[in-house]
């Protein structure tokens, strides 16, 4: 009788131990390290650029899934970031310029970091996540959303303090036009270097509890500032200027070139090469800071329980189509780098060619971390693609713009279709697989009539009421506020 009791007690004890262990494993939460660069296009080695050095981002691509056809929803900082972090499209957030705050239109929305905060995570921001005016608002909260975070860090480095040394096409202004500086000093003195150090400290302090750490780097946004050693990596004689066919802009549609600026059209070839050199230097400097943060994550043995995201708020022109910076819906401006490293994802180390959007990151992270996302989100979870890189979760990725427009665009991964003012301002169709530079407009080619009809229908379905435009009085008020 005593023996049977001992066996029973042992069995109950073993069951209790196993139950506690399983409960602990079930309760263990995946962390998130969300890294976003500012104004970064796909000019990276892992995306095939022959010159740019990006070893740390390349290493992330080898660890996770690299999305070849990822697109922003609006090629401008504030609209894109508001869309990404709320999971809503710009016609819902009502943010189509760099002035408004998304809570003016959707005050009760639960943002991506806020969802993690509500679920017991330590949630921190370092640097630029929501919109900042760069460089004017470096070191401030910018247009931050305080209820999204548990803790915030606003780094400020010598790049901000030495603005008078920066060369600018428009003297005295640095953020809205092309400007650059090969800086003295070390990485650690720059704003992004200080931000990386702050992120590492937060990882060290919070390694034993679930966290959502958002690291927002400012580079390569203008002014393109980086220590001189990064400029030395890109000798001017190795930089090739993009070729633009004669009459390309004149062929239109006019809206496609609405982002052109007169001072950029007047640049000399020497200045164009210097601008590209500086952009690449700032990119490689930023890449080095990414490496510092990810190395700390690995050192702390957090990689096996942390989802890593690397992306940018939108793409960027470096002379392609005769354009610079953002605010077009050509591939250079609308397409973004996107890498997701999810622990034990079956497709890690592979590239995915399906069209995806920045707005998909919110539902993806919620899905991976087992959180109930709001039902109103406009994106789709990318978990199926993370487990099978050949999968697709949507028929197309959508980008909209006001400048030169309104312009509406969709990419299905093979073709990109764009129409201006509902077609009244013209339309474009490009075979981005065979014409990646988007020089041959196929919209009037009878052989592609079915493709045009199919993609036009997708545009109409995505914007059934059209793009939202601020009332005239509101637009003036926003411009004055800016």
C-alpha positions in Angstrom: 0.0 0.0 0.0 2.9 2.4 0.9 4.7 1.5 -2.3 1.6 2.4 -4.4 1.3 5.7 -2.5 4.9 6.5 -3.2 4.4 5.7 -6.9 1.3 7.9 -7.0 3.0 10.8 -5.3 6.0 10.4 -7.6 3.7 10.4 -10.6 1.8 13.5 -9.4 5.1 15.3 -8.7 6.5 14.4 -12.1 3.3 15.6 -13.8 3.5 18.8 -11.8 7.2 19.4 -12.8 6.4 18.6 -16.5 3.3 20.8 -16.4 5.2 23.8 -14.9 8.0 23.3 -17.5 5.5 23.2 -20.4 3.6 26.2 -19.0 6.9 28.1 -18.7 7.8 27.3 -22.3 4.3 28.4 -23.5 4.6 31.6 -21.5 8.0 32.4 -23.1 7.5 35.3 -25.5 9.4 36.2 -28.6 11.2 39.5 -28.5 11.3 42.0 -31.4 14.3 44.0 -32.6 12.8 46.4 -35.1 15.5 48.3 -37.1 14.5 51.0 -39.6 16.8 53.2 -41.7 15.8 56.6 -43.0 15.6 57.2 -46.8 17.4 53.9 -47.7 16.8 52.5 -51.1 17.8 49.0 -52.3 21.3 50.1 -53.1 22.8 47.3 -50.9 25.1 44.4 -51.7 22.5 41.9 -50.7 20.1 43.4 -53.3 22.7 43.2 -56.0 24.4 46.6 -55.9 28.0 46.2 -57.3 29.6 48.9 -55.3 27.9 49.4 -52.0 29.4 47.7 -48.9 26.7 46.6 -46.5 28.2 43.5 -44.7 25.9 43.6 -41.6 22.6 44.0 -43.5 23.9 41.3 -45.9 24.5 39.0 -42.9 20.9 39.6 -41.8 19.7 38.6 -45.3 21.6 35.3 -45.0 19.9 34.7 -41.6 16.4 35.5 -42.5 14.0 36.1 -45.4 14.9 38.8 -47.9 11.9 40.3 -49.6 12.8 41.3 -53.2 9.5 43.2 -53.9 8.6 45.1 -50.8 7.0 48.5 -51.1 6.2 51.5 -49.0 2.6 52.9 -49.0 3.7 56.5 -49.4 7.2 57.6 -50.4 7.6 60.3 -47.8 8.7 59.9 -44.2 5.7 60.9 -42.1 3.0 59.2 -44.2 5.0 56.0 -44.6 5.9 55.8 -40.9 2.4 56.6 -39.7 1.1 53.9 -42.1 3.7 51.3 -41.1 3.3 51.8 -37.3 -0.5 51.9 -37.3 -1.0 49.2 -39.9 -3.3 51.5 -41.8 -3.0 53.0 -45.3 -2.5 56.7 -45.8 -6.1 57.3 -46.9 -7.1 56.0 -43.4 -4.4 57.8 -41.3 -5.1 61.0 -43.3 -1.3 61.6 -43.3 -0.1 62.6 -46.7 2.5 65.3 -45.7 5.2 65.6 -43.1 3.0 67.9 -40.9 0.0 66.1 -39.4 -0.2 63.5 -36.6 -2.2 60.3 -37.3 -4.2 60.5 -34.1 -5.9 63.6 -35.5 -7.9 61.2 -37.7 -7.7 57.9 -35.9 -7.3 58.8 -32.2 -8.1 55.4 -30.7 -6.0 53.3 -33.0 -3.6 50.8 -31.3 -0.1 51.1 -32.9 2.3 48.3 -33.4 4.5 49.1 -30.4 1.4 49.9 -28.3 0.0 46.4 -29.0 3.2 44.9 -27.5 3.1 47.3 -24.6 -0.5 46.3 -23.8 0.7 42.7 -23.7 3.3 43.1 -21.0 6.4 43.9 -23.2 9.0 46.5 -22.3 8.7 48.7 -25.4 11.4 51.3 -26.2 12.2 53.6 -29.1 15.7 54.9 -29.9 15.9 57.6 -32.6 13.5 58.0 -35.5 10.4 55.8 -35.6 7.6 58.2 -36.1 8.5 61.3 -38.1 11.3 63.7 -37.3 12.4 66.6 -39.4 16.0 65.7 -40.2 18.3 67.3 -39.2 16.3 70.1 -37.5 14.5 67.9 -34.9 17.4 65.5 -34.1 17.6 65.3 -30.3 13.9 66.0 -29.8 10.7 63.9 -29.8 9.7 65.1 -33.3 6.2 63.9 -34.1 6.4 61.0 -31.7 3.4 59.1 -30.2 4.1 59.0 -26.5 1.5 56.3 -25.7 3.3 53.8 -28.0 6.4 53.5 -25.7 7.6 52.6 -22.3 10.9 54.4 -22.8 12.3 56.8 -25.4 15.9 57.9 -26.2 16.6 60.9 -28.5 20.3 60.7 -29.5 22.1 63.8 -30.7 25.7 63.8 -32.0 28.3 66.0 -33.6 26.6 65.8 -37.0 23.9 68.0 -35.5 26.3 70.3 -33.8 28.5 70.7 -36.9 25.8 71.6 -39.5 27.7 74.8 -40.5 30.4 72.5 -42.0 27.9 70.7 -44.3 27.8 71.4 -48.1 24.3 72.0 -49.4 23.0 72.7 -52.9 20.8 75.2 -51.2 23.1 77.0 -48.7 21.7 77.0 -45.1 19.3 74.1 -45.6 20.2 70.5 -45.1 17.3 68.1 -44.9 15.1 68.9 -47.9 17.8 69.1 -50.4 21.0 67.3 -51.3 23.7 68.0 -48.7 26.7 66.1 -47.3 29.8 66.1 -45.1 32.8 63.8 -44.7 33.0 64.3 -40.9 35.9 64.3 -38.5 35.8 62.0 -35.5 34.5 58.5 -34.8 31.3 56.5 -35.4 30.5 56.8 -31.7 30.3 60.6 -31.9 27.7 60.6 -34.6 23.9 60.6 -33.7 23.5 57.0 -35.1 26.6 55.8 -33.2 25.1 57.2 -30.0 21.8 55.6 -30.8 23.4 52.2 -31.4 25.1 52.5 -28.0 21.8 53.4 -26.3 20.1 50.4 -28.0 22.8 48.0 -26.8 22.4 49.3 -23.3 18.6 48.7 -23.4 19.2 45.2 -24.7 21.6 44.5 -21.8 19.2 46.0 -19.2 16.1 44.1 -20.5 17.5 40.8 -21.7 15.6 38.9 -19.0 12.1 40.1 -19.9 10.1 40.3 -23.2 10.9 43.4 -25.2 10.1 45.3 -28.3 13.0 47.5 -29.1 12.7 49.9 -32.1 16.0 51.3 -33.4 15.5 54.2 -35.8 18.7 55.2 -37.7 18.8 58.7 -39.3 21.2 57.8 -42.1 21.4 57.9 -45.0 18.8 60.8 -44.9 20.2 64.1 -46.0 22.5 65.6 -44.9 24.6 62.5 -45.9 27.0 62.7 -42.9 29.5 60.0 -42.0 33.1 59.8 -40.8 35.7 60.3 -43.6 36.8 56.7 -43.7 33.4 55.7 -45.2 33.8 58.3 -48.0 37.3 56.8 -48.7 35.5 53.4 -49.5 33.9 55.1 -52.6 36.4 56.8 -54.8 34.7 59.1 -57.2 36.3 57.4 -60.2 34.4 54.2 -59.4 31.0 55.9 -59.2 28.9 55.6 -62.4 26.1 58.0 -63.0 22.7 56.6 -64.1 22.0 56.8 -67.8 18.7 58.5 -68.7 17.5 58.2 -72.3 17.1 61.5 -74.2 13.5 62.8 -74.0 12.6 60.5 -71.1 11.0 63.2 -68.9 9.4 64.9 -71.8 7.6 61.7 -72.8 5.7 61.9 -69.5 3.3 61.5 -67.9 4.1 64.8 -66.2 3.0 63.4 -62.8 5.8 60.8 -62.9 8.4 63.6 -62.7 6.5 65.8 -60.2 9.2 65.3 -57.6 12.0 66.9 -59.7 13.6 70.0 -58.1 15.3 72.8 -60.1 18.5 72.9 -58.0 19.0 69.2 -58.7 18.6 69.6 -62.4 21.4 72.2 -62.3 23.9 69.9 -60.7 27.2 69.2 -62.4 28.4 65.6 -63.0 31.0 66.2 -60.4 28.4 67.2 -57.8 26.2 64.2 -58.8 29.1 61.8 -58.2 29.9 63.5 -54.8 26.3 63.2 -53.8 26.2 59.5 -54.6 29.5 58.9 -52.9 28.2 60.6 -49.8 24.9 58.6 -49.8 26.8 55.3 -50.1 29.2 56.4 -47.3 26.3 57.3 -45.0 24.7 53.9 -45.9 27.8 51.9 -45.0 28.2 54.0 -41.8 24.6 53.1 -40.9 25.3 49.5 -41.7 28.1 49.4 -39.2 25.8 50.6 -36.5 23.3 47.9 -37.4 26.1 45.4 -36.9 26.9 46.8 -33.5 23.3 46.3 -32.3 22.8 42.8 -33.8 26.2 41.7 -32.4 25.0 42.7 -28.9 21.8 40.7 -29.4 23.9 37.7 -30.3 26.4 38.2 -27.4 23.5 38.3 -25.0 22.2 35.0 -26.5 18.9 36.5 -27.4 18.9 35.6 -31.1 16.9 32.3 -30.7 14.0 34.1 -29.1 14.0 37.4 -31.0 12.4 38.4 -34.3 14.6 40.9 -36.2 13.2 43.2 -38.8 15.3 45.5 -41.0 13.7 47.9 -43.4 13.4 51.6 -44.6 10.5 54.0 -44.6 10.7 54.3 -48.4 13.1 54.1 -51.3 15.3 56.9 -52.9 16.5 58.2 -56.2 20.1 58.7 -56.9 19.8 60.3 -60.4 17.7 57.5 -61.9 15.1 58.9 -64.3 16.9 62.2 -63.7 15.3 62.3 -60.2 16.8 62.6 -56.7 15.4 61.7 -53.3 11.8 60.4 -52.9 8.2 61.3 -53.7 7.9 59.4 -57.0 6.3 56.1 -57.6 9.0 54.6 -59.8 10.6 51.5 -58.3 13.6 53.5 -56.9 11.3 55.5 -54.6 8.5 53.1 -53.8 10.5 49.9 -53.3 12.2 49.3 -50.0 14.7 46.7 -48.5 12.9 44.4 -46.1 14.5 41.5 -44.2 12.7 39.5 -41.5 14.7 37.0 -39.3 12.2 34.9 -37.4 13.5 32.1 -35.1 13.1 28.7 -36.7 11.3 30.1 -39.8 11.6 27.4 -42.5 12.5 29.9 -45.3 15.4 31.6 -43.5 18.3 32.2 -45.8 16.1 32.5 -48.9 14.7 35.4 -51.0 11.0 35.9 -51.6 9.7 37.4 -54.8 6.0 38.0 -53.9 4.8 41.6 -53.6 4.6 42.7 -50.0 4.1 46.0 -48.2 5.4 47.8 -45.1 1.8 47.7 -43.8 2.2 43.9 -43.6 4.8 44.1 -40.8 2.3 44.9 -38.1 0.2 41.8 -38.6 3.3 39.7 -39.2 4.9 40.6 -35.9 1.7 40.1 -34.0 1.2 36.7 -35.6 4.8 35.6 -34.9 4.6 36.7 -31.3 1.1 35.2 -30.6 -0.7 38.5 -30.1 -4.2 39.3 -31.1 -3.9 42.1 -33.7 -6.7 44.6 -34.3 -9.2 43.4 -36.9 -9.0 46.7 -38.9 -5.4 46.3 -40.0 -4.9 46.7 -43.8 -1.9 44.4 -44.1 -1.5 40.6 -44.2 0.7 38.4 -42.1 3.8 37.3 -44.0 4.2 34.1 -41.9 3.3 31.8 -44.9 6.2 33.4 -46.9 8.6 33.1 -43.9 8.0 29.4 -44.0 7.9 29.0 -47.8 9.6 31.7 -49.9 7.6 30.7 -53.0 4.3 31.6 -51.3 2.3 34.9 -51.8 -0.3 36.5 -49.5 -1.7 39.2 -51.8 -2.1 40.0 -55.5 -0.2 43.3 -55.3 1.5 46.0 -53.3 0.2 49.5 -53.4 1.9 52.9 -53.3 0.3 56.3 -53.5 1.6 59.9 -53.8 0.3 63.4 -54.0 3.1 65.3 -55.7 2.5 65.3 -59.4 -0.7 63.5 -58.8 -2.7 62.1 -57.2 -0.8 59.0 -58.3 -1.8 55.4 -57.6 0.5 52.5 -58.2 0.4 48.7 -57.8 3.1 46.1 -58.3 2.4 42.4 -58.7 6.1 41.5 -58.5 6.4 41.3 -62.3 4.6 44.4 -63.6 4.2 47.9 -62.1 1.1 49.9 -63.1 0.7 53.6 -62.3 -2.1 56.0 -63.1 -2.4 59.7 -62.5 -5.6 61.5 -61.5 -7.7 58.4 -62.2 -6.0 58.0 -65.6 -6.8 61.6 -66.7 -3.2 62.5 -66.2 -1.8 59.5 -68.0 -0.7 56.0 -67.0 2.3 53.8 -67.1 3.0 50.0 -67.2 6.5 48.6 -66.8 7.8 45.0 -67.0 10.0 45.4 -63.9 11.5 41.9 -64.5 12.8 42.6 -68.0 12.9 46.4 -67.7 14.0 47.1 -64.2 15.0 50.7 -65.0 11.4 51.4 -66.1 12.2 53.1 -69.4 9.7 51.4 -71.7 6.1 52.3 -71.0 3.9 49.5 -72.2 0.5 50.9 -71.2 -0.6 51.4 -74.8 0.9 48.2 -76.1 -2.0 46.0 -77.2 -0.1 42.8 -76.1 -0.4 44.0 -72.5 -4.0 45.1 -72.5 -5.1 42.3 -70.2 -2.3 43.1 -67.8 -3.3 46.8 -67.7 -7.0 45.8 -67.2 -6.1 43.4 -64.3 -3.8 45.9 -62.5 -6.2 48.8 -63.1 -8.9 46.8 -61.4 -6.6 46.2 -58.4 -6.0 50.0 -58.1 -9.7 50.7 -58.2 -10.4 48.0 -55.6 -7.7 49.3 -53.3 -8.8 52.9 -53.5 -12.6 52.6 -54.0 -13.1 56.3 -52.9 -9.9 57.6 -54.3 -6.9 59.1 -52.5 -7.7 61.4 -49.6 -6.7 65.1 -50.1 -6.6 67.6 -47.2 -9.1 70.5 -47.6 -7.5 73.7 -48.8 -7.7 75.4 -45.4 -6.2 72.3 -43.6 -3.4 72.0 -46.1 -2.4 75.7 -45.6 -2.5 75.1 -41.8 -0.3 72.1 -42.1 2.2 73.9 -44.4 2.4 76.7 -41.9 2.9 74.3 -39.0 5.8 72.6 -40.8 
